[in-house]
Every structure is written in C-alpha cells, then in structure tokens.
Amino acid sequence: MSAAVLTLSNIESGYGPVKAVRGVSLSVHAGRIVTVLGSNGAGKTTILKTISGIIDPRKGSITFEGEDITSADPTHVVRRGLVHVPEGREVFPLLSVRDNLLMGAYTRKDRDGVARDMETVFAYFPILKDRASQDAGLLSGGQQQMLAIARAILAGPKLILLDEPSLGLSPKLTKDIFEIVVRINRERGTTILLVEQNANMALNVADHGFVLENGRIVMDDTCENLREKDDIKEFYLGMKETGARGERRWKKKKNWR
C-alpha cells in the first residue's frame, strides 16, 4: 500500500458554539480516491474546509506529505499541492472561462506546464474550449462544475478535495463528471478526497471510504466491503431487505437517486 499523503488526527472543528466535527482521524493514501459519506449535517464539508485552512480546528492535527499544515493559511496549502473544489462550484462569474482557469494557476511559475495543463483540461472538457472566451456566469450548472474541476487541475495539485461534484446535476452529467474524476486519478496520479451524497456513485469510483455520523467516523473500510454492509445498503444505497426466514435479498427502493 502507498504511504499516507494526508493524515487527520483527532480533529475537532465547527462554527461558533457548534461543534460539527468530533475527534475525526483518517488517512488518505497517495494515488487513491477516498470518499467520505454521510447525511446532510454530518460534518463532511467541515472536514474539507478544515483541511484546506478555511476553518481552523479547535483540536487535533493535520499533516500533508509529512508537513504539519494545521491552521495553515489557505494560500500555503494550495502552494503545497492541496486544492479544494468547494460545494456549489464558486466560479468567477464575470471572468471568462479561460481567465477562471488561469486563476487556478496563479501560484505557478512554469508557463509551459500551465499551457500543457490547459490543453489537458480542454481535452477532458471540450465544451470549456468551445466557450473559453465566454463569461463563466453564463455557463450551465454542469459546465460550471466542469470549470471548477478544471481550474483545480490548473493549480497542479497532488491532492484534490472534491465537495459534492454531483450537486444539482442530472444523472447523465453526474456520470460524465465522475468518469473525468476517475481519469484525473488514473492518468495524472492525482489523489482525491471526495465528499459526495450520491453514495452509489462514490462507492463505485473510490478505493476506500469513511462513513461520518454526527461528526464522528463510524465506518472505515474498502469501498468493496462497504457496499456489502447492510447499513450501507439500506441507508446510503437505497436498498431494502426482502424475503422471509432470514433470507437476505435486496432490491432498490423507489424514487432513490
């Protein structure tokens, strides 16, 4: 197994008097896709914000490639190669698509490398190349999500924190986005820490998963094993047990994404 590139040790974090994360410890190994699952309000987004320096933890430590980055300035975190794609995309609406992408590369000095990465993201997302001169605010929600991910790639990341990439997207767009996420991981070797409510999709693309409830990790296993756990099937994959006399047969619930 590869070495842990990111380690959280007993992290507590929150907003004002509200403690959203309660003693979370987890490791993300280099070259892997790792997912954090949980219901709304479980503390998933707070974990990502704490890692990237948007929120300072009240307790615990965070190390990235052996360096303590606990409470580090977000600019330092980005320069170290750890990039956050926030929930809700948050593109610069009045800047062009190309300028949004270049904003992702603001810490870089290697112009040739930036140019190569620009061509790479245009290959991943051809619609962005077609609309390179268009204001980002005029893109659809799915296109803005593509732009947010592409902008992260322009930063030259070693690890991407990806928060709810399927939020508000159609099933087809969700599938397209996740295919690109897997390509980024496999082709570029970029480690990804994924927060996602679409548990079925997340468990199918990720290598390892953590389940968060009320700010605490309650499960920690390979995604292959998590997919077979009864609690995961019922509460996250939308399946319910049918049959009698202890038979375990599962079927999809209706109206479940």
C-alpha positions in Angstrom: 0.0 0.0 0.0 1.2 3.5 -0.8 2.1 5.9 2.0 -0.4 8.2 3.6 -0.2 11.6 1.9 -2.8 13.2 4.2 -3.5 12.4 7.8 -6.0 13.9 10.2 -5.5 13.1 13.9 -8.4 13.7 16.4 -9.7 16.8 14.6 -12.4 18.8 16.2 -13.9 21.7 14.2 -17.0 23.8 13.9 -18.7 27.1 13.6 -19.0 29.4 16.7 -20.5 27.3 19.5 -21.5 24.4 17.1 -19.0 21.5 17.0 -19.5 19.9 13.6 -16.6 17.5 13.6 -15.8 15.5 16.8 -12.5 13.8 17.0 -12.1 12.6 13.4 -9.0 10.7 12.4 -8.4 9.4 8.9 -5.7 8.8 6.4 -5.6 9.3 2.6 -3.0 7.2 0.7 -1.2 8.6 -2.3 -2.8 7.8 -5.7 -6.1 6.7 -4.2 -9.7 8.0 -4.4 -11.1 8.1 -0.9 -14.7 9.1 -0.1 -16.4 10.4 3.0 -20.1 9.5 3.1 -22.7 10.9 5.5 -26.1 12.6 5.6 -26.6 16.3 5.5 -25.1 18.0 8.5 -22.8 15.1 9.3 -19.7 17.3 9.0 -18.4 16.3 5.7 -17.9 19.7 4.2 -16.5 21.0 7.5 -13.7 18.4 7.3 -12.7 19.6 3.8 -12.8 23.3 4.9 -10.6 22.4 7.9 -8.0 20.6 5.8 -7.8 23.5 3.3 -7.4 26.1 6.0 -10.7 27.9 5.6 -11.6 26.8 9.2 -9.1 26.4 12.0 -9.5 23.2 14.0 -10.1 23.5 17.7 -8.2 20.4 18.4 -6.0 17.8 16.6 -3.5 18.0 13.8 -3.3 17.7 10.0 -0.3 16.6 8.1 0.3 16.7 4.4 3.3 14.9 2.9 4.8 14.9 6.4 4.4 18.6 7.0 2.1 19.9 9.8 -0.5 22.1 8.0 -2.8 22.5 10.9 -4.4 26.0 10.7 -2.1 26.9 7.8 -3.0 29.8 5.5 -5.0 28.5 2.5 -2.5 30.0 0.1 0.2 27.9 1.7 -1.9 24.8 1.5 -2.5 25.4 -2.3 1.2 26.0 -2.9 1.9 22.7 -1.2 -0.3 21.0 -3.8 -3.6 20.5 -1.9 -6.5 22.1 -3.8 -10.2 22.4 -2.7 -13.1 22.3 -5.2 -15.9 23.7 -3.0 -19.6 22.7 -2.9 -21.6 24.9 -5.3 -18.7 25.4 -7.8 -18.0 29.1 -6.9 -16.6 30.2 -10.3 -15.8 33.8 -11.0 -19.0 34.7 -13.0 -17.7 37.9 -14.6 -14.4 36.4 -15.8 -14.1 34.4 -18.9 -13.7 30.6 -18.8 -10.0 30.9 -19.8 -9.4 33.6 -17.1 -11.1 31.3 -14.5 -8.7 28.6 -15.5 -5.7 30.9 -15.2 -6.9 31.9 -11.7 -6.3 28.3 -10.7 -2.7 28.6 -11.9 -1.9 31.8 -10.0 0.7 30.2 -7.7 2.6 28.6 -10.6 5.7 29.9 -12.4 6.0 27.2 -15.1 4.3 28.7 -18.1 5.0 25.7 -20.3 3.4 23.4 -17.7 0.4 25.7 -17.4 -0.1 25.6 -21.1 0.1 21.8 -21.2 -2.4 21.5 -18.4 -4.7 24.0 -20.2 -4.7 21.7 -23.2 -5.3 18.7 -20.9 -8.4 20.2 -19.3 -9.7 21.2 -22.7 -9.3 17.5 -23.8 -11.2 16.4 -20.6 -13.9 19.1 -21.1 -14.2 20.1 -24.8 -17.1 22.4 -24.0 -14.8 24.6 -22.0 -12.5 25.1 -25.0 -15.5 26.0 -27.1 -16.6 28.6 -24.6 -13.2 29.8 -23.5 -14.0 33.4 -24.1 -17.5 33.3 -22.6 -18.2 34.7 -19.1 -18.3 31.8 -16.6 -21.6 33.0 -15.2 -23.3 32.2 -18.4 -22.4 28.5 -18.3 -24.9 25.9 -17.2 -24.6 24.3 -13.7 -22.9 21.2 -15.2 -20.5 23.3 -17.2 -19.6 25.4 -14.1 -18.8 22.2 -12.3 -16.5 21.1 -15.1 -14.9 24.5 -14.9 -14.4 24.2 -11.1 -12.6 20.9 -11.5 -10.6 22.1 -14.5 -9.5 25.1 -12.5 -8.2 22.8 -9.7 -6.2 20.9 -12.3 -4.5 24.1 -13.4 -3.2 24.5 -9.9 -1.0 21.4 -10.4 -2.4 19.5 -7.4 -1.1 16.5 -5.7 -4.4 16.0 -3.9 -7.9 17.4 -4.7 -10.6 17.9 -2.1 -13.8 17.5 -4.1 -17.0 18.6 -2.4 -20.4 17.3 -3.8 -19.5 17.4 -7.5 -22.9 15.9 -8.4 -24.9 18.6 -6.6 -27.8 19.7 -8.8 -26.7 17.8 -11.8 -28.6 15.3 -14.0 -27.8 11.6 -13.8 -26.0 11.8 -17.2 -23.9 14.8 -16.2 -23.1 13.2 -12.9 -21.9 10.1 -14.7 -19.8 12.3 -17.1 -18.2 14.2 -14.2 -17.3 11.1 -12.3 -15.7 9.5 -15.4 -13.4 12.5 -15.6 -12.6 12.3 -11.9 -11.5 8.7 -12.4 -9.4 9.7 -15.4 -7.7 12.5 -13.4 -6.8 10.0 -10.7 -5.7 7.2 -13.1 -4.0 9.3 -15.8 -2.4 12.0 -13.6 -1.9 10.1 -10.4 -3.8 12.8 -8.5 -5.0 11.7 -5.1 -8.7 12.6 -4.5 -10.6 13.0 -1.2 -14.3 13.0 -2.3 -17.3 14.2 -0.3 -20.5 13.0 -2.1 -24.1 12.4 -1.2 -24.6 10.1 -4.2 -23.2 7.2 -2.2 -23.7 4.6 -5.0 -21.6 6.6 -7.4 -18.9 7.4 -4.8 -18.5 3.8 -3.7 -18.2 2.7 -7.3 -15.4 5.1 -8.1 -13.5 5.3 -4.8 -11.0 2.8 -3.3 -11.6 3.5 0.4 -14.5 5.0 2.3 -15.3 6.6 5.6 -18.8 7.0 6.9 -19.5 10.0 9.1 -22.4 10.4 11.5 -22.9 13.4 13.8 -19.3 14.5 13.3 -17.7 11.1 14.0 -16.3 8.3 11.8 -18.5 5.2 12.4 -17.2 3.1 9.5 -13.8 2.8 7.8 -13.2 0.2 5.1 -12.6 -0.5 1.4 -15.5 0.6 -0.8 -15.9 -3.0 -1.9 -16.5 -4.1 1.7 -18.7 -1.0 2.5 -21.0 -1.8 -0.5 -21.8 -5.2 1.1 -22.6 -3.9 4.6 -26.3 -3.9 5.4 -26.4 -0.4 6.9 -24.8 1.0 3.8 -27.2 -0.8 1.6 -30.3 0.4 3.5 -29.4 4.0 4.4 -27.0 5.0 1.6 -27.6 2.9 -1.4 -31.4 3.0 -1.1 -31.9 -0.8 -0.8 -34.2 -2.7 1.5 -34.2 -6.3 2.6 -37.0 -8.5 1.3 -37.8 -12.1 1.9 -38.6 -14.3 4.9 -36.9 -16.7 7.3 -33.7 -14.8 7.4 -33.2 -14.8 3.6 -31.2 -11.7 2.6 -32.4 -10.4 -0.7 -32.1 -6.7 -1.6 -33.9 -4.6 -4.0 -33.8 -0.9 -4.9 -36.2 1.4 -3.2 -38.3 3.6 -5.5 -37.5 7.2 -6.0 -33.9 6.9 -4.9 -31.2 8.6 -6.8 
